[in-house]
């Protein structure tokens, strides 16, 4: 497939963005592996640790529209450098955290905000303006696949380091790795604040005027509602899947392999979603993804809790995991153009992470109160079904096949 930008190949930008997301999402999506070691080392309890990680889910989302607005105004390069330093610093300081408040600062604020500065909204926004419209859906899927590959690589790697050298060595290794995002950001240095010719045919307007317009658009609000549910699912599983595996009497390696399988299969899911977004209405793609999650969770609850069950559940769920990102970003671009995509998509990610805050925190409360996660699974089913339905009212134009000149 020939992927070209406005007059030049966009592969260097896309590969760099995918590599950065691989590192930042690898760090974010592996936090559940540290819950038990942190609890053993600090004695803080699962509720306190879950709350700190829940704050991190919210801050990760809050950081994206803020950093997205800066990137829309001044370009993404400086944002990515600051984010890399914050992410590395937060992870490196975590072994020094001995209280709920200090853990909240390191993992809940510093590392989470740093990962947010190098995440979906900034990276997809940085590349969208440099691509022809018919290629943006594929690019979004490709970049998103990089984040999934990060989970596939880092979850088993970090679990292996934890098993051999301890959790402190693992988290310091991850901190050092995140510094690689800084040289990778140099490939996006040509990204300007508002690339010429990318604001679509709409009349130019100010950033805050565009935000105000978006926040009263029913289709945009439906996207927020569906993405809230996505965040609830993802954060609950990232934080508490290791705990669920342990409850069923399996070793920690089962949770690491399960998280890796989620990432592996989401590579395929992300590329599939990006390709389908060029052919079909993205609201239907989202509805099918959310609806399938409800079915998969029901099947998981009915199945025997063997290692194979966890692996099959992880693989099937992984196909839709964060494959919701390309069609959601694509719909935002369709509705409002790409001029302020980093900000507007960043705001949908904030809704995603409000759901993430509740998924991580309520999972800890459920475990402390009931000794299991059963009610969280029921909530997942209900929210997934609602998210499938809420996408249908979105006003999305029919997909018109692009004619590409040879």
SVG drawing of the C-alpha trace seen along z (x, -y; Angstrom):
<svg xmlns="http://www.w3.org/2000/svg" viewBox="-30 -32 48 57">
<polyline fill="none" stroke="black" stroke-width="0.4" points="0.0,0.0 1.3,-3.4 1.0,-5.8 1.9,-9.3 1.4,-12.6 1.1,-16.0 3.8,-15.5 6.0,-13.1 6.0,-9.7 4.3,-9.7 5.9,-6.4 8.7,-8.0 6.1,-10.0 3.7,-7.1 6.5,-4.7 7.8,-7.2 4.3,-7.9 3.6,-4.1 7.0,-3.5 6.3,-6.3 2.8,-4.9 4.3,-1.4 6.5,-2.7 4.0,-4.9 1.1,-2.4 3.5,0.4 4.2,-1.4 0.6,-2.4 -1.0,1.0 1.4,3.0 0.7,1.2 -1.5,4.1 1.6,6.3 2.9,4.0 -0.3,4.0 0.6,7.1 4.4,6.3 3.5,2.7 1.1,4.0 3.6,6.5 6.4,3.8 4.3,0.9 1.4,2.6 -0.9,-0.1 -3.7,2.3 -5.4,2.9 -8.0,0.1 -5.3,-2.6 -3.2,-1.3 -6.2,-1.0 -7.2,-4.6 -3.7,-5.9 -3.8,-4.0 -7.4,-5.2 -6.2,-8.8 -3.5,-7.9 -6.3,-6.8 -8.0,-10.2 -4.9,-12.3 -3.8,-10.4 -7.1,-11.4 -7.0,-15.0 -3.5,-15.5 -4.5,-14.8 -6.8,-17.7 -4.4,-20.0 -1.3,-18.8 -3.4,-18.5 -4.3,-22.2 -0.6,-23.0 0.3,-20.7 -2.4,-22.3 -1.0,-25.7 2.8,-25.1 3.4,-21.7 3.9,-18.2 7.7,-18.0 8.1,-19.9 5.0,-18.2 6.5,-14.8 9.9,-15.7 8.2,-17.0 6.0,-13.9 8.9,-11.5 10.8,-13.2 7.7,-13.2 6.9,-9.5 10.4,-8.4 10.6,-10.5 7.3,-9.3 8.3,-5.6 11.8,-6.1 10.5,-7.7 7.8,-5.1 10.1,-2.8 10.5,-5.7 6.8,-6.0 5.8,-4.7 2.3,-6.3 -0.9,-6.6 -0.2,-10.3 3.4,-9.7 2.2,-6.9 -0.5,-9.1 2.1,-11.7 4.5,-9.3 2.1,-6.9 -1.1,-8.9 0.2,-12.3 3.8,-12.4 3.9,-9.1 0.3,-9.3 0.5,-12.9 3.8,-12.1 2.2,-9.1 -0.8,-11.3 1.6,-13.7 2.8,-10.9 -0.5,-9.2 -3.3,-8.9 -4.6,-12.5 -1.2,-14.1 0.3,-11.4 -2.8,-10.9 -3.3,-14.7 0.4,-15.1 0.0,-12.7 -3.5,-13.4 -2.7,-16.8 0.1,-15.4 -2.0,-12.7 -4.5,-12.8 -8.1,-12.3 -8.6,-8.8 -5.4,-7.6 -6.2,-8.9 -8.2,-5.9 -5.5,-3.5 -2.8,-5.7 -4.9,-5.8 -5.1,-2.0 -1.4,-1.7 -0.4,-4.1 -2.9,-2.4 -1.4,1.0 1.9,-0.3 0.4,-0.9 -1.0,2.6 2.4,4.0 3.8,2.3 1.5,4.1 2.4,7.4 6.1,6.8 6.3,5.1 3.8,7.2 5.7,10.5 9.1,8.8 8.3,6.8 6.8,9.9 10.0,11.8 12.1,9.1 9.8,9.0 10.2,12.7 14.0,12.7 15.2,9.3 12.2,7.9 9.6,5.2 12.0,2.3 14.3,3.4 11.4,3.9 9.9,0.4 13.4,-1.2 13.9,0.7 10.6,-0.7 11.6,-4.2 14.8,-4.0 13.0,-2.7 10.6,-5.6 13.4,-8.0 13.6,-6.5 10.5,-8.6 12.7,-11.7 14.9,-10.9 11.8,-9.3 10.0,-12.7 12.6,-14.3 10.9,-12.6 7.8,-14.7 9.8,-18.0 8.3,-19.0 4.9,-18.9 3.7,-22.5 1.0,-23.9 -1.6,-24.0 -0.3,-22.3 -1.4,-24.1 -4.4,-22.7 -5.5,-20.4 -8.3,-22.3 -10.8,-20.9 -13.1,-23.2 -14.7,-24.6 -14.2,-28.3 -11.3,-28.9 -12.3,-29.5 -10.6,-29.8 -9.8,-26.7 -12.2,-27.5 -14.9,-28.5 -14.5,-25.1 -14.6,-23.3 -17.8,-25.2 -19.4,-24.2 -18.3,-20.5 -19.7,-20.3 -23.2,-21.0 -23.0,-18.6 -25.2,-15.5 -23.0,-13.2 -19.9,-14.3 -21.5,-13.7 -22.6,-10.2 -18.9,-9.5 -18.0,-10.6 -20.6,-8.3 -19.4,-5.2 -15.7,-6.0 -16.5,-6.4 -17.6,-2.7 -14.4,-1.7 -12.3,-3.4 -14.2,-1.6 -13.5,1.8 -9.9,1.2 -8.8,-0.3 -10.7,2.4 -9.0,5.2 -5.5,3.6 -5.6,3.0 -7.5,6.1 -7.0,8.9 -4.0,10.1 -6.2,10.2 -8.9,12.1 -6.3,14.7 -5.0,15.0 -8.5,15.6 -8.9,18.5 -5.7,20.1 -3.4,19.4 0.2,18.1 1.1,14.5 2.5,15.6 -1.0,16.4 -2.0,12.7 1.2,11.5 0.5,13.8 -3.2,12.7 -2.2,9.0 0.3,9.8 -2.4,11.6 -4.7,8.6 -2.0,6.4 -1.1,8.9 -4.7,9.4 -5.4,5.7 -2.6,5.1 -4.8,7.1 -8.0,5.4 -6.5,1.9 -5.3,2.5 -8.7,4.1 -10.6,1.1 -8.4,-1.3 -9.0,0.5 -12.8,0.9 -13.0,-2.8 -12.2,-3.6 -15.1,-1.4 -17.9,-1.5 -19.5,-4.0 -17.4,-4.2 -20.3,-4.4 -21.4,-0.9 -17.8,0.4 -17.9,-1.0 -21.4,0.4 -20.3,3.9 -17.1,3.7 -18.9,2.6 -21.7,5.1 -19.2,7.9 -17.7,7.1 -20.9,7.8 -21.2,11.2 -17.6,12.1 -17.9,11.2 -21.1,13.3 -19.2,16.2 -16.3,15.7 -18.5,15.8 -20.2,19.0 -16.9,20.8 -14.7,22.8 -11.8,20.6 -8.9,22.5 -5.7,21.0 -7.1,21.7 -10.2,19.7 -8.2,16.7 -6.1,16.9 -9.1,17.2 -10.9,14.4 -7.9,12.2 -7.4,12.9 -11.0,12.3 -11.4,9.2 -8.0,7.9 -9.3,7.7 -11.6,4.8 -9.5,3.6 -8.3,0.2 -9.3,0.8 -12.1,-1.7 -9.5,-4.5 -9.2,-4.7 -12.9,-5.0 -13.5,-7.4 -10.6,-9.7 -11.9,-9.3 -15.4,-10.4 -14.0,-13.4 -12.1,-14.3 -15.2,-13.8 -17.3,-16.0 -14.9,-18.9 -11.9,-18.6 -8.3,-18.1 -7.2,-21.6 -8.0,-21.0 -8.1,-17.2 -5.6,-16.7 -7.7,-18.9 -11.2,-17.5 -10.0,-13.9 -8.2,-14.6 -11.5,-15.6 -13.1,-12.3 -10.1,-10.5 -10.8,-12.5 -14.3,-10.9 -12.6,-7.6 -10.4,-8.1 -13.2,-9.2 -14.6,-5.8 -11.1,-4.4 -10.9,-6.1 -14.2,-4.4 -13.1,-1.0 -9.8,-0.9 -11.2,-2.3 -14.5,-0.4 -12.7,2.8 -10.6,2.3 -13.6,1.5 -15.5,4.6 -12.6,6.8 -12.2,5.4 -16.0,5.6 -17.0,8.9 -13.7,10.7 -14.4,11.0 -15.1,8.9 -18.5,10.4 -20.5,7.1 -17.8,5.4 -18.3,8.0 -22.1,7.3 -21.5,3.6 -19.2,4.3 -21.9,6.2 -24.5,3.4 -22.2,0.6 -21.0,2.4 -24.6,3.0 -25.4,-0.7 -22.3,-1.8 -23.3,0.2 -26.7,-1.5 -25.5,-5.0 -23.4,-5.0 -26.4,-4.6 -27.8,-8.2 -24.4,-9.6 -24.9,-11.6 -22.1,-10.3 -22.2,-10.7 -22.0,-7.6 -18.5,-6.5 -17.7,-7.5 -14.9,-5.4 -11.9,-7.5 -10.5,-7.8 -6.7,-7.7 -4.8,-8.9 -2.2,-6.6"/>
</svg>
